[in-house]
Amino acid sequence: MKVSAIFFILMMFFGFHSNGQNGFVWTADMVEGWGLSIDGDNKYDSSDYLGAIKDYSKSIELFPGSAQTYFRRGYSKFQLGDREGALVDYNRAIDRDSTASNYFVSRAMARAVLLDLKGALQDYNKAIELDPSRGGVYRQRGMVKIYLGDKEGGCGDLSKAGEFGIAKAYEQIRTHCN
């Protein structure tokens, strides 16, 4: 019942029809996969990360094209301490949608925890390129730059983060830049 209701809502909202009108056909597996992704989102939103991973994994089997499903499964894995698994899913999300800055930020965080600071820096750079209004990303990138030995660049990023109202950036400036 739930899957058919979701299918109906999708058809009404997007104007997709099962006969291929508008050039798109929803298969039963795609509809079920979409429904499982929504179930995963509900568990994700209530911090049931293990349950979310199970639903996202089932969804991906049926509907493997969703970048958001890979991203959220990766985030759930990250929350449970599976940094390598999170990184794999973030890579898959970015392969499907390379325009979402939050995908790059999350992958940068996973890379930083795994001590791939150069990879983290590349991802923070890309996230800022995609969305330069995210002050917290400047702070994170600044700290990576400092750890990589670029104190001047890192302190500049921390200062920029402070301009965005990120209070913690000023603490880090006092600790690392003076």
N, CA, C and O atoms as a DFTB+ gen file, in Angstrom:
712 C
 N C O
     1  1       0.827      -1.201       0.000
     2  2       0.000       0.000       0.000
     3  2       0.864       1.254       0.000
     4  3       0.613       2.188      -0.761
     5  1       1.881       1.270       0.858
     6  2       2.729       2.448       0.952
     7  2       3.423       2.719      -0.377
     8  3       3.490       3.870      -0.809
     9  1       3.941       1.681      -1.035
    10  2       4.668       1.854      -2.289
    11  2       3.745       2.380      -3.373
    12  3       4.133       3.271      -4.129
    13  1       2.536       1.851      -3.466
    14  2       1.630       2.332      -4.509
    15  2       1.208       3.780      -4.239
    16  3       0.981       4.538      -5.181
    17  1       1.102       4.168      -2.973
    18  2       0.775       5.558      -2.650
    19  2       1.909       6.477      -3.065
    20  3       1.676       7.556      -3.610
    21  1       3.125       6.053      -2.809
    22  2       4.286       6.849      -3.214
    23  2       4.320       6.975      -4.733
    24  3       4.562       8.062      -5.258
    25  1       4.083       5.888      -5.434
    26  2       4.070       5.900      -6.888
    27  2       3.032       6.885      -7.403
    28  3       3.310       7.654      -8.323
    29  1       1.845       6.868      -6.822
    30  2       0.784       7.779      -7.237
    31  2       1.205       9.228      -7.017
    32  3       1.010      10.073      -7.891
    33  1       1.782       9.516      -5.855
    34  2       2.213      10.881      -5.546
    35  2       3.279      11.331      -6.540
    36  3       3.231      12.456      -7.038
    37  1       4.234      10.462      -6.826
    38  2       5.290      10.805      -7.778
    39  2       4.713      11.080      -9.166
    40  3       5.106      12.038      -9.831
    41  1       3.788      10.242      -9.590
    42  2       3.181      10.439     -10.910
    43  2       2.438      11.772     -10.958
    44  3       2.528      12.498     -11.948
    45  1       1.716      12.090      -9.909
    46  2       0.946      13.329      -9.892
    47  2       1.868      14.551      -9.821
    48  3       1.642      15.546     -10.508
    49  1       2.896      14.467      -8.995
    50  2       3.782      15.604      -8.788
    51  2       4.664      15.858     -10.007
    52  3       4.784      16.994     -10.466
    53  1       5.271      14.810     -10.523
    54  2       6.226      14.968     -11.616
    55  2       5.603      14.785     -12.997
    56  3       6.228      15.116     -14.004
    57  1       4.402      14.272     -13.055
    58  2       3.764      14.068     -14.343
    59  2       4.326      12.869     -15.104
    60  3       4.185      12.792     -16.324
    61  1       4.950      11.952     -14.412
    62  2       5.464      10.748     -15.069
    63  2       4.334       9.735     -15.192
    64  3       3.482       9.623     -14.311
    65  1       4.343       9.023     -16.265
    66  2       3.295       8.034     -16.497
    67  2       3.936       6.698     -16.810
    68  3       5.025       6.636     -17.380
    69  1       3.258       5.641     -16.437
    70  2       3.826       4.311     -16.612
    71  2       3.940       3.921     -18.083
    72  3       4.644       2.962     -18.399
    73  1       3.279       4.623     -18.980
    74  2       3.359       4.282     -20.398
    75  2       4.516       4.992     -21.100
    76  3       4.665       4.889     -22.318
    77  1       5.324       5.705     -20.338
    78  2       6.494       6.355     -20.932
    79  2       6.249       7.774     -21.395
    80  3       7.156       8.401     -21.942
    81  1       5.050       8.303     -21.195
    82  2       4.801       9.693     -21.564
    83  2       5.784      10.563     -20.807
    84  3       6.127      10.256     -19.665
    85  1       6.236      11.625     -21.411
    86  2       7.281      12.499     -20.867
    87  2       8.638      11.828     -20.879
    88  3       9.580      12.347     -20.279
    89  1       8.767      10.688     -21.543
    90  2      10.060      10.042     -21.724
    91  2      10.589       9.315     -20.507
    92  3      11.777       8.991     -20.486
    93  1       9.793       9.041     -19.501
    94  2      10.294       8.395     -18.302
    95  2       9.329       7.309     -17.869
    96  3       8.115       7.515     -17.871
    97  1       9.851       6.175     -17.505
    98  2       9.024       5.065     -17.042
    99  2       9.496       4.641     -15.659
   100  3      10.666       4.305     -15.478
   101  1       8.607       4.655     -14.696
   102  2       8.912       4.144     -13.360
   103  2       8.625       2.655     -13.349
   104  3       7.514       2.227     -13.661
   105  1       9.624       1.866     -12.990
   106  2       9.408       0.430     -12.828
   107  2       8.984       0.174     -11.394
   108  3       9.152       1.030     -10.526
   109  1       8.435      -1.006     -11.146
   110  2       8.029      -1.361      -9.783
   111  2       9.232      -1.351      -8.841
   112  3       9.107      -0.934      -7.689
   113  1      10.390      -1.803      -9.314
   114  2      11.597      -1.792      -8.476
   115  2      12.020      -0.370      -8.120
   116  3      12.439      -0.106      -6.993
   117  1      11.910       0.537      -9.075
   118  2      12.280       1.919      -8.806
   119  2      11.357       2.523      -7.753
   120  3      11.819       3.234      -6.861
   121  1      10.094       2.254      -7.845
   122  2       9.130       2.784      -6.881
   123  2       9.408       2.199      -5.497
   124  3       9.396       2.919      -4.499
   125  1       9.656       0.899      -5.446
   126  2       9.952       0.275      -4.164
   127  2      11.266       0.833      -3.593
   128  3      11.367       1.101      -2.396
   129  1      12.251       0.999      -4.453
   130  2      13.523       1.571      -4.018
   131  2      13.355       2.968      -3.469
   132  3      13.942       3.311      -2.443
   133  1      12.566       3.770      -4.136
   134  2      12.296       5.134      -3.678
   135  2      11.624       5.101      -2.301
   136  3      11.978       5.871      -1.409
   137  1      10.654       4.205      -2.145
   138  2       9.968       4.066      -0.857
   139  2      10.913       3.656       0.256
   140  3      10.824       4.170       1.371
   141  1      11.819       2.732      -0.040
   142  2      12.807       2.312       0.958
   143  2      13.753       3.458       1.318
   144  3      14.178       3.579       2.467
   145  1      14.075       4.286       0.343
   146  2      14.916       5.444       0.619
   147  2      14.207       6.408       1.566
   148  3      14.835       6.972       2.462
   149  1      12.922       6.597       1.376
   150  2      12.142       7.447       2.280
   151  2      12.102       6.835       3.680
   152  3      12.217       7.551       4.675
   153  1      11.939       5.507       3.760
   154  2      11.980       4.836       5.062
   155  2      13.340       5.061       5.718
   156  3      13.425       5.320       6.918
   157  1      14.396       4.960       4.921
   158  2      15.736       5.220       5.439
   159  2      15.881       6.642       5.935
   160  3      16.500       6.885       6.971
   161  1      15.308       7.588       5.196
   162  2      15.366       8.999       5.615
   163  2      14.710       9.197       6.980
   164  3      15.220       9.939       7.819
   165  1      13.585       8.533       7.195
   166  2      12.897       8.657       8.485
   167  2      13.764       8.119       9.615
   168  3      13.824       8.713      10.692
   169  1      14.430       7.003       9.374
   170  2      15.315       6.431      10.392
   171  2      16.551       7.316      10.575
   172  3      17.000       7.539      11.699
   173  1      17.088       7.808       9.484
   174  2      18.239       8.720       9.509
   175  2      17.907       9.950      10.344
   176  3      18.695      10.358      11.198
   177  1      16.737      10.542      10.097
   178  2      16.319      11.752      10.805
   179  2      16.107      11.508      12.298
   180  3      16.199      12.444      13.093
   181  1      15.823      10.255      12.693
   182  2      15.654       9.942      14.114
   183  2      16.913       9.292      14.701
   184  3      16.875       8.716      15.789
   185  1      18.035       9.392      13.960
   186  2      19.349       8.888      14.397
   187  2      19.408       7.366      14.528
   188  3      20.277       6.842      15.225
   189  1      18.500       6.658      13.869
   190  2      18.581       5.188      13.793
   191  2      19.435       4.852      12.571
   192  3      18.921       4.425      11.537
   193  1      20.747       5.053      12.707
   194  2      21.644       4.946      11.564
   195  2      21.771       3.516      11.054
   196  3      21.891       3.309       9.846
   197  1      21.748       2.536      11.930
   198  2      21.832       1.145      11.478
   199  2      20.592       0.768      10.662
   200  3      20.700       0.132       9.614
   201  1      19.417       1.166      11.150
   202  2      18.183       0.921      10.396
   203  2      18.184       1.658       9.073
   204  3      17.730       1.132       8.057
   205  1      18.700       2.887       9.089
   206  2      18.776       3.674       7.853
   207  2      19.681       2.985       6.839
   208  3      19.338       2.903       5.660
   209  1      20.829       2.491       7.282
   210  2      21.761       1.807       6.377
   211  2      21.088       0.612       5.730
   212  3      21.254       0.381       4.532
   213  1      20.337      -0.148       6.501
   214  2      19.634      -1.324       5.950
   215  2      18.653      -0.907       4.865
   216  3      18.615      -1.508       3.791
   217  1      17.850       0.133       5.148
   218  2      16.868       0.593       4.158
   219  2      17.549       1.186       2.928
   220  3      17.135       0.921       1.800
   221  1      18.595       1.991       3.143
   222  2      19.308       2.574       2.009
   223  2      19.957       1.490       1.157
   224  3      19.960       1.586      -0.071
   225  1      20.497       0.480       1.785
   226  2      21.144      -0.597       1.022
   227  2      20.128      -1.332       0.154
   228  3      20.403      -1.642      -1.005
   229  1      18.964      -1.607       0.712
   230  2      17.899      -2.247      -0.075
   231  2      17.448      -1.327      -1.210
   232  3      17.220      -1.777      -2.333
   233  1      17.322      -0.036      -0.902
   234  2      16.915       0.931      -1.918
   235  2      17.914       0.973      -3.065
   236  3      17.522       0.998      -4.232
   237  1      19.198       0.980      -2.739
   238  2      20.242       1.049      -3.765
   239  2      20.216      -0.180      -4.666
   240  3      20.482      -0.075      -5.864
   241  1      19.899      -1.340      -4.104
   242  2      19.779      -2.554      -4.925
   243  2      18.713      -2.376      -5.998
   244  3      18.874      -2.842      -7.126
   245  1      17.630      -1.703      -5.644
   246  2      16.500      -1.548      -6.555
   247  2      16.573      -0.285      -7.401
   248  3      16.067      -0.257      -8.522
   249  1      17.203       0.761      -6.867
   250  2      17.215       2.072      -7.510
   251  2      18.594       2.694      -7.294
   252  3      18.745       3.605      -6.480
   253  1      19.607       2.200      -8.028
   254  2      21.002       2.572      -7.744
   255  2      21.425       3.958      -8.221
   256  3      22.578       4.337      -8.013
   257  1      20.564       4.709      -8.835
   258  2      20.970       5.993      -9.399
   259  2      20.899       7.181      -8.465
   260  3      21.279       8.284      -8.859
   261  1      20.426       7.002      -7.244
   262  2      20.173       8.132      -6.348
   263  2      21.424       8.539      -5.579
   264  3      21.889       7.803      -4.708
   265  1      21.966       9.707      -5.900
   266  2      23.127      10.228      -5.187
   267  2      22.788      10.466      -3.716
   268  3      23.594      10.168      -2.835
   269  1      21.614      10.995      -3.456
   270  2      21.212      11.309      -2.082
   271  2      21.173      10.048      -1.218
   272  3      21.547      10.098      -0.046
   273  1      20.727       8.925      -1.773
   274  2      20.670       7.688      -0.994
   275  2      22.071       7.227      -0.626
   276  3      22.314       6.818       0.509
   277  1      22.996       7.291      -1.583
   278  2      24.386       6.943      -1.262
   279  2      24.947       7.903      -0.210
   280  3      25.619       7.476       0.728
   281  1      24.671       9.194      -0.369
   282  2      25.179      10.181       0.579
   283  2      24.665       9.898       1.983
   284  3      25.444       9.868       2.936
   285  1      23.385       9.694       2.113
   286  2      22.808       9.500       3.442
   287  2      23.263       8.176       4.059
   288  3      23.451       8.081       5.272
   289  1      23.440       7.148       3.209
   290  2      23.980       5.898       3.749
   291  2      25.411       6.135       4.230
   292  3      25.808       5.632       5.282
   293  1      26.181       6.899       3.461
   294  2      27.535       7.227       3.874
   295  2      27.559       7.995       5.182
   296  3      28.372       7.704       6.060
   297  1      26.682       8.967       5.318
   298  2      26.610       9.743       6.554
   299  2      26.254       8.839       7.730
   300  3      26.810       8.976       8.820
   301  1      25.324       7.917       7.500
   302  2      24.934       6.979       8.562
   303  2      26.119       6.111       8.957
   304  3      26.347       5.870      10.142
   305  1      26.870       5.642       7.972
   306  2      28.065       4.837       8.270
   307  2      29.077       5.670       9.052
   308  3      29.686       5.176      10.001
   309  1      29.260       6.920       8.663
   310  2      30.194       7.800       9.353
   311  2      29.799       7.947      10.818
   312  3      30.651       7.881      11.704
   313  1      28.513       8.145      11.070
   314  2      28.028       8.303      12.442
   315  2      28.277       7.055      13.288
   316  3      28.428       7.143      14.506
   317  1      28.318       5.905      12.638
   318  2      28.552       4.647      13.353
   319  2      30.033       4.271      13.406
   320  3      30.385       3.207      13.915
   321  1      30.895       5.135      12.885
   322  2      32.331       4.899      12.962
   323  2      32.947       4.194      11.775
   324  3      34.149       3.928      11.776
   325  1      32.151       3.884      10.756
   326  2      32.680       3.224       9.555
   327  2      33.122       4.289       8.559
   328  3      32.418       4.582       7.594
   329  1      34.290       4.859       8.804
   330  2      34.785       5.956       7.977
   331  2      35.102       5.507       6.552
   332  3      34.809       6.222       5.594
   333  1      35.702       4.319       6.411
   334  2      36.028       3.824       5.071
   335  2      34.762       3.556       4.261
   336  3      34.691       3.894       3.079
   337  1      33.762       2.947       4.902
   338  2      32.492       2.701       4.226
   339  2      31.801       3.990       3.837
   340  3      31.194       4.084       2.770
   341  1      31.897       4.990       4.712
   342  2      31.320       6.309       4.412
   343  2      32.001       6.899       3.190
   344  3      31.340       7.441       2.304
   345  1      33.322       6.794       3.142
   346  2      34.083       7.356       2.022
   347  2      33.661       6.716       0.695
   348  3      33.516       7.408      -0.313
   349  1      33.467       5.413       0.698
   350  2      33.022       4.715      -0.518
   351  2      31.667       5.263      -0.973
   352  3      31.466       5.525      -2.159
   353  1      30.749       5.432      -0.037
   354  2      29.419       5.935      -0.408
   355  2      29.466       7.398      -0.826
   356  3      28.741       7.793      -1.739
   357  1      30.297       8.212      -0.186
   358  2      30.436       9.605      -0.617
   359  2      30.986       9.663      -2.042
   360  3      30.545      10.483      -2.847
   361  1      31.940       8.798      -2.348
   362  2      32.468       8.747      -3.721
   363  2      31.360       8.412      -4.710
   364  3      31.271       9.020      -5.777
   365  1      30.527       7.458      -4.362
   366  2      29.424       7.063      -5.254
   367  2      28.413       8.199      -5.411
   368  3      27.886       8.420      -6.501
   369  1      28.147       8.908      -4.330
   370  2      27.225      10.049      -4.411
   371  2      27.794      11.118      -5.340
   372  3      27.074      11.660      -6.179
   373  1      29.078      11.420      -5.192
   374  2      29.712      12.449      -6.019
   375  2      29.789      12.015      -7.471
   376  3      29.675      12.847      -8.371
   377  1      29.983      10.714      -7.714
   378  2      29.961      10.207      -9.095
   379  2      28.619      10.477      -9.758
   380  3      28.557      10.684     -10.970
   381  1      27.550      10.477      -8.979
   382  2      26.203      10.676      -9.516
   383  2      25.784      12.147      -9.531
   384  3      24.959      12.552     -10.351
   385  1      26.353      12.944      -8.624
   386  2      26.008      14.366      -8.560
   387  2      27.213      15.134      -8.012
   388  3      27.465      15.140      -6.807
   389  1      27.932      15.763      -8.893
   390  2      29.142      16.477      -8.474
   391  2      28.874      17.971      -8.265
   392  3      29.800      18.781      -8.310
   393  1      27.624      18.330      -8.040
   394  2      27.275      19.740      -7.825
   395  2      26.825      20.031      -6.392
   396  3      26.526      21.180      -6.066
   397  1      26.772      19.030      -5.548
   398  2      26.293      19.209      -4.173
   399  2      27.485      19.445      -3.244
   400  3      28.261      18.525      -2.985
   401  1      27.629      20.654      -2.751
   402  2      28.792      20.974      -1.920
   403  2      28.837      20.142      -0.647
   404  3      29.920      19.795      -0.176
   405  1      27.677      19.814      -0.081
   406  2      27.679      19.030       1.161
   407  2      28.263      17.632       0.958
   408  3      28.793      17.049       1.904
   409  1      28.177      17.080      -0.263
   410  2      28.804      15.778      -0.520
   411  2      30.315      15.909      -0.382
   412  3      30.970      15.036       0.187
   413  1      30.866      16.998      -0.902
   414  2      32.311      17.204      -0.828
   415  2      32.750      17.498       0.608
   416  3      33.815      17.047       1.030
   417  1      31.949      18.240       1.355
   418  2      32.288      18.525       2.746
   419  2      32.320      17.229       3.551
   420  3      33.247      17.001       4.327
   421  1      31.328      16.396       3.371
   422  2      31.291      15.145       4.124
   423  2      32.437      14.230       3.741
   424  3      33.032      13.580       4.600
   425  1      32.751      14.175       2.446
   426  2      33.884      13.346       2.032
   427  2      35.180      13.916       2.595
   428  3      36.058      13.159       3.007
   429  1      35.310      15.241       2.619
   430  2      36.502      15.866       3.199
   431  2      36.642      15.488       4.670
   432  3      37.745      15.195       5.131
   433  1      35.551      15.492       5.400
   434  2      35.606      15.131       6.812
   435  2      36.051      13.681       6.982
   436  3      36.870      13.380       7.851
   437  1      35.515      12.783       6.154
   438  2      35.927      11.375       6.230
   439  2      37.406      11.243       5.889
   440  3      38.137      10.512       6.557
   441  1      37.844      11.944       4.856
   442  2      39.260      11.885       4.481
   443  2      40.143      12.442       5.596
   444  3      41.206      11.887       5.872
   445  1      39.727      13.507       6.228
   446  2      40.525      14.090       7.304
   447  2      40.660      13.107       8.470
   448  3      41.749      12.936       9.018
   449  1      39.565      12.469       8.843
   450  2      39.607      11.496       9.932
   451  2      40.517      10.320       9.563
   452  3      41.176       9.745      10.430
   453  1      40.549       9.969       8.285
   454  2      41.414       8.886       7.809
   455  2      42.838       9.373       7.504
   456  3      43.660       8.630       6.968
   457  1      43.112      10.642       7.860
   458  2      44.428      11.275       7.709
   459  2      44.865      11.476       6.260
   460  3      46.058      11.574       5.974
   461  1      43.904      11.537       5.359
   462  2      44.184      11.931       3.974
   463  2      43.913      13.433       3.881
   464  3      42.905      13.862       3.320
   465  1      44.828      14.218       4.438
   466  2      44.598      15.660       4.530
   467  2      44.655      16.347       3.172
   468  3      43.941      17.324       2.947
   469  1      45.489      15.856       2.269
   470  2      45.528      16.459       0.928
   471  2      44.219      16.211       0.193
   472  3      43.709      17.102      -0.487
   473  1      43.677      15.016       0.324
   474  2      42.372      14.736      -0.270
   475  2      41.277      15.572       0.361
   476  3      40.382      16.058      -0.330
   477  1      41.350      15.740       1.690
   478  2      40.370      16.577       2.388
   479  2      40.446      18.012       1.882
   480  3      39.420      18.650       1.649
   481  1      41.664      18.514       1.714
   482  2      41.835      19.880       1.214
   483  2      41.220      20.041      -0.173
   484  3      40.557      21.043      -0.443
   485  1      41.431      19.075      -1.044
   486  2      40.837      19.137      -2.389
   487  2      39.319      19.199      -2.299
   488  3      38.681      19.967      -3.019
   489  1      38.741      18.391      -1.418
   490  2      37.281      18.390      -1.292
   491  2      36.756      19.691      -0.683
   492  3      35.717      20.194      -1.111
   493  1      37.454      20.237       0.300
   494  2      37.027      21.527       0.854
   495  2      37.120      22.619      -0.209
   496  3      36.249      23.484      -0.297
   497  1      38.177      22.572      -1.012
   498  2      38.296      23.541      -2.110
   499  2      37.105      23.445      -3.049
   500  3      36.534      24.464      -3.440
   501  1      36.730      22.234      -3.409
   502  2      35.607      22.034      -4.335
   503  2      34.295      22.500      -3.688
   504  3      33.463      23.127      -4.345
   505  1      34.118      22.194      -2.411
   506  2      32.889      22.609      -1.723
   507  2      32.767      24.131      -1.718
   508  3      31.680      24.670      -1.928
   509  1      33.874      24.816      -1.478
   510  2      33.849      26.285      -1.477
   511  2      33.623      26.819      -2.883
   512  3      32.928      27.819      -3.063
   513  1      34.200      26.165      -3.876
   514  2      33.958      26.566      -5.270
   515  2      32.467      26.467      -5.601
   516  3      31.916      27.340      -6.272
   517  1      31.824      25.407      -5.131
   518  2      30.399      25.198      -5.414
   519  2      29.495      26.120      -4.592
   520  3      28.443      26.551      -5.063
   521  1      29.917      26.416      -3.355
   522  2      29.096      27.256      -2.485
   523  2      30.001      28.070      -1.563
   524  3      30.299      27.639      -0.449
   525  1      30.438      29.242      -2.019
   526  2      31.367      30.049      -1.232
   527  2      30.744      30.727      -0.016
   528  3      31.435      31.470       0.680
   529  1      29.481      30.498       0.258
   530  2      28.817      31.170       1.377
   531  2      28.791      30.329       2.657
   532  3      28.149      30.713       3.635
   533  1      29.469      29.210       2.657
   534  2      29.444      28.318       3.824
   535  2      30.661      28.593       4.715
   536  3      31.743      28.059       4.471
   537  1      30.486      29.406       5.723
   538  2      31.575      29.814       6.597
   539  2      32.253      28.665       7.315
   540  3      33.471      28.676       7.492
   541  1      31.491      27.688       7.724
   542  2      32.063      26.553       8.439
   543  2      33.075      25.780       7.606
   544  3      34.015      25.194       8.143
   545  1      32.882      25.781       6.310
   546  2      33.808      25.061       5.430
   547  2      35.152      25.784       5.393
   548  3      36.200      25.141       5.319
   549  1      35.128      27.097       5.442
   550  2      36.390      27.843       5.512
   551  2      37.153      27.481       6.790
   552  3      38.374      27.326       6.767
   553  1      36.434      27.350       7.891
   554  2      37.072      26.978       9.153
   555  2      37.710      25.593       9.044
   556  3      38.858      25.395       9.444
   557  1      36.961      24.646       8.504
   558  2      37.489      23.284       8.366
   559  2      38.691      23.261       7.425
   560  3      39.704      22.622       7.711
   561  1      38.568      23.961       6.308
   562  2      39.687      24.001       5.367
   563  2      40.894      24.685       6.004
   564  3      42.031      24.261       5.800
   565  1      40.646      25.741       6.773
   566  2      41.731      26.432       7.443
   567  2      42.517      25.512       8.354
   568  3      43.747      25.557       8.369
   569  1      41.830      24.686       9.109
   570  2      42.522      23.771      10.011
   571  2      43.325      22.725       9.233
   572  3      44.428      22.362       9.640
   573  1      42.783      22.248       8.132
   574  2      43.530      21.291       7.304
   575  2      44.788      21.966       6.753
   576  3      45.869      21.378       6.763
   577  1      44.640      23.191       6.279
   578  2      45.821      23.908       5.763
   579  2      46.887      24.054       6.846
   580  3      48.072      23.853       6.579
   581  1      46.481      24.395       8.044
   582  2      47.440      24.539       9.144
   583  2      48.150      23.215       9.410
   584  3      49.370      23.184       9.569
   585  1      47.392      22.127       9.458
   586  2      48.003      20.811       9.707
   587  2      48.933      20.399       8.573
   588  3      49.876      19.638       8.785
   589  1      48.670      20.900       7.372
   590  2      49.545      20.599       6.237
   591  2      50.742      21.559       6.160
   592  3      51.585      21.418       5.274
   593  1      50.826      22.519       7.067
   594  2      51.970      23.421       7.105
   595  2      51.751      24.763       6.445
   596  3      52.677      25.571       6.377
   597  1      50.539      25.024       5.953
   598  2      50.234      26.311       5.327
   599  2      49.531      27.192       6.363
   600  3      48.321      27.410       6.299
   601  1      50.316      27.688       7.314
   602  2      49.752      28.490       8.403
   603  2      49.097      29.764       7.884
   604  3      48.007      30.132       8.323
   605  1      49.756      30.427       6.958
   606  2      49.207      31.682       6.426
   607  2      47.848      31.447       5.745
   608  3      46.882      32.161       6.011
   609  1      47.789      30.451       4.875
   610  2      46.531      30.144       4.194
   611  2      45.458      29.673       5.157
   612  3      44.288      30.034       5.027
   613  1      45.867      28.860       6.128
   614  2      44.912      28.367       7.119
   615  2      44.354      29.483       7.982
   616  3      43.154      29.533       8.251
   617  1      45.232      30.377       8.413
   618  2      44.774      31.481       9.246
   619  2      43.874      32.432       8.450
   620  3      42.930      33.006       8.993
   621  1      44.176      32.589       7.168
   622  2      43.304      33.390       6.308
   623  2      41.913      32.790       6.206
   624  3      40.913      33.507       6.241
   625  1      41.853      31.447       6.076
   626  2      40.540      30.789       6.023
   627  2      39.807      30.905       7.358
   628  3      38.592      31.106       7.383
   629  1      40.534      30.781       8.460
   630  2      39.887      30.935       9.766
   631  2      39.321      32.342       9.918
   632  3      38.226      32.520      10.452
   633  1      40.059      33.331       9.454
   634  2      39.578      34.709       9.497
   635  2      38.310      34.868       8.653
   636  3      37.359      35.528       9.072
   637  1      38.304      34.267       7.478
   638  2      37.125      34.318       6.598
   639  2      35.931      33.657       7.289
   640  3      34.810      34.162       7.220
   641  1      36.174      32.530       7.953
   642  2      35.098      31.851       8.684
   643  2      34.546      32.773       9.774
   644  3      33.336      32.837       9.995
   645  1      35.447      33.480      10.447
   646  2      35.005      34.424      11.462
   647  2      34.115      35.515      10.888
   648  3      33.146      35.933      11.521
   649  1      34.448      35.974       9.683
   650  2      33.620      36.980       9.021
   651  2      32.214      36.466       8.755
   652  3      31.267      37.248       8.671
   653  1      32.080      35.147       8.622
   654  2      30.764      34.541       8.423
   655  2      30.040      34.298       9.750
   656  3      28.921      33.784       9.766
   657  1      30.680      34.667      10.853
   658  2      30.036      34.500      12.147
   659  2      30.344      33.178      12.834
   660  3      29.656      32.814      13.787
   661  1      31.343      32.461      12.383
   662  2      31.706      31.190      12.995
   663  2      32.619      31.494      14.193
   664  3      33.819      31.705      14.022
   665  1      32.047      31.513      15.397
   666  2      32.763      31.932      16.601
   667  2      33.966      31.042      16.900
   668  3      35.002      31.533      17.351
   669  1      33.840      29.755      16.655
   670  2      34.936      28.836      16.949
   671  2      36.193      29.186      16.147
   672  3      37.305      28.869      16.570
   673  1      36.025      29.823      15.015
   674  2      37.175      30.216      14.194
   675  2      38.090      31.155      14.964
   676  3      39.312      31.076      14.832
   677  1      37.513      32.045      15.768
   678  2      38.334      32.989      16.529
   679  2      39.147      32.279      17.615
   680  3      40.290      32.647      17.886
   681  1      38.549      31.264      18.228
   682  2      39.299      30.453      19.192
   683  2      40.494      29.794      18.506
   684  3      41.601      29.773      19.044
   685  1      40.252      29.259      17.320
   686  2      41.322      28.575      16.597
   687  2      42.383      29.559      16.112
   688  3      43.561      29.208      16.037
   689  1      41.985      30.770      15.785
   690  2      42.961      31.800      15.400
   691  2      43.876      32.093      16.609
   692  3      45.094      32.186      16.463
   693  1      43.275      32.236      17.790
   694  2      44.078      32.498      18.993
   695  2      45.058      31.351      19.268
   696  3      46.189      31.582      19.694
   697  1      44.621      30.137      19.024
   698  2      45.460      28.973      19.300
   699  2      46.531      28.748      18.250
   700  3      47.665      28.418      18.597
   701  1      46.202      28.918      16.968
   702  2      47.090      28.495      15.884
   703  2      47.749      29.626      15.110
   704  3      48.718      29.392      14.389
   705  1      47.243      30.845      15.245
   706  2      47.708      31.915      14.348
   707  2      48.455      33.036      15.051
   708  3      49.008      33.902      14.374
   709  1      48.495      33.061      16.336
   710  2      49.174      34.156      17.037
   711  2      50.495      33.701      17.617
   712  3      51.201      34.493      18.242
